[in-house]
Amino acid sequence: MDMQQSDFDRLLFFEHARKQAEMNYAKNPLDPDNLTRWGGALLELSQFQNPLESKKMIEDAISKLEEALLLNPRKPDTLWCVGNGYTSHAFLTPEQDKAKVYFDKAAEYFQQAVDEDPSNELYLKSLEVASKAPELHMEIHKHGGLAQQMGGAGSSTSSNTKGSKKKKSGVDMYDVAGWAILVVGIFVWVGMAKANAPPAPR
């Protein structure tokens, strides 16, 4: 897989965050912030996997995030991350009806995040984008899905030149798939940065 330096740096950063969260969990399994960081790191790392491994990693991330919600059910950044997890899972699910279930769950979590923090523009934008996601999913899978469009890799930077030569629309689908994954990745990254930010002075 051809990986640019910035992608490699992101991979290292989130792998370190995942390992740190795993160690912290061994010391204190009842820390919802740590579980949120762990889930967010897994979501970010899932972008570097093949579709099958990516799906497994997303499921693990959702599990960690839902565990965090058992400890603090009204934590908006965790609710938002779970929504991103379900959105990512939906895009990797080729069957429209199954994907819709994941998109609906994502929208519910985004709505809960907005309910907890109505002024957060990121949560509001995620909720807005969630309503358009099934249409984008249908368009992506009409052209062979993310796995085919992205050459079997999970990274938004990968390309499949053979596929893009076969169809002009394939190039457009790379853009759509790349943007879909990039948006989810940015959401997760911003959430992680917010979770790791020092508290504001009083």
Secondary structure, DSSP 8 states (H G I E B T S, - for coil): ----HHHHHHHHHHHHHHHHHHHHHHH-TT-HHHHHHHHHHHHHHHTTS-HHHHHHHHHHHHHHHHHHHHH-TT-HHHHHHHHHHHHHHHHT---HHHHHHHHHHHHHHHHHHHHH-TT-HHHHHHHHHHHHHHHHHHHHHHTTHHHHHTTT---TT---HHHHHH-HHHHHHHHHHHHHHHHHHHHHHHHHHHHHS-----
